[in-house]
Amino acid sequence: MKLVGISGALIGRKTSKVVHEVLQAAKTFDPDLQTELLDLSEFEVEFVKGTPLSYYNDDTNKVVSAILSADFLVIGTPVYQASITGVLKNLFDHLPIDAFKSKVTGMVVTGGTDKHYLVMDYQLKPILSYLKGVIPVGNVFVQNEQFDEDNEIKDADVNSRIQKLAEEMILLQRGIQQLK
Ligand SMILES: Cc1cc2nc3c(=O)[nH]c(=O)nc-3n(C[C@H](O)[C@H](O)[C@H](O)COP(=O)(O)O)c2cc1C
């Protein structure tokens, strides 16, 4: 199985760090798992303009193909203005409406404080559901004070949630594969 992580941040490194940690935890739980991190700061994904995908640049096609070829995904975003980032929403707008059908879609959100932790449930989750993703019960929210100055996660509870999310995603996706 292939697990693809998406980091929907262009400015900082916290979101990609947490998504990376989920991928690492998943690999530890299932060493046969293939993983790939799509850090959107490393790609020039074009704005959606209503043309077929073949009219967009290579990066846009590469990112969309990697998502569609994944068995399951973990999707991370920082909170921006009480919502998900524009780049992540733009990427979702490129996807067909059954992009996440039969795929577990885990959620990771970072924020300046915990005031906006419900962005995960009220803004990210409805989009993943609309695209037919199977959303695990567990998720990971990390606020800035839970990172140290080296961008390492210093909070044991966050690390435990990362492990649990990775394990739940794998077990759920294995169940889905058996039903296929
Ligand atoms: C443009 C912008 C808007 C932000 N808006 C919020 C916000 O509404 N609520 C919040 O808790 N944090 C907000 N933040 C803080 C980020 O969510 C937080 O620093 C996050 O950890 C950044 O993740 P990154 O390092 O992956 O970029 C904002 C940051 C930026 C740059």
The ligand as a Gaussian input file, in Angstrom:
#p B3LYP/6-31G(d) Opt

LIG

0 1
 C       -1.302000      34.111000       6.896000
 C       -1.372000      33.406000       8.221000
 C       -2.571000      33.326000       8.870000
 C       -2.665000      32.661000      10.091000
 N       -3.879000      32.577000      10.710000
 C       -3.984000      31.889000      11.887000
 C       -5.257000      31.749000      12.515000
 O       -6.271000      32.244000      12.063000
 N       -5.308000      31.014000      13.668000
 C       -4.194000      30.425000      14.230000
 O       -4.304000      29.761000      15.266000
 N       -2.978000      30.552000      13.640000
 C       -2.857000      31.262000      12.492000
 N       -1.628000      31.377000      11.872000
 C       -0.467000      30.699000      12.483000
 C       -0.153000      29.363000      11.797000
 O       -1.281000      28.546000      11.681000
 C        0.891000      28.600000      12.621000
 O        2.019000      29.397000      12.847000
 C        1.285000      27.293000      11.959000
 O        2.003000      26.501000      12.873000
 C        2.138000      27.531000      10.719000
 O        2.454000      26.275000      10.130000
 P        3.700000      26.122000       9.099000
 O        4.952000      26.271000       9.922000
 O        3.544000      24.780000       8.500000
 O        3.557000      27.228000       8.096000
 C       -1.511000      32.068000      10.671000
 C       -0.272000      32.172000       9.993000
 C       -0.212000      32.833000       8.786000
 C        1.124000      32.921000       8.071000

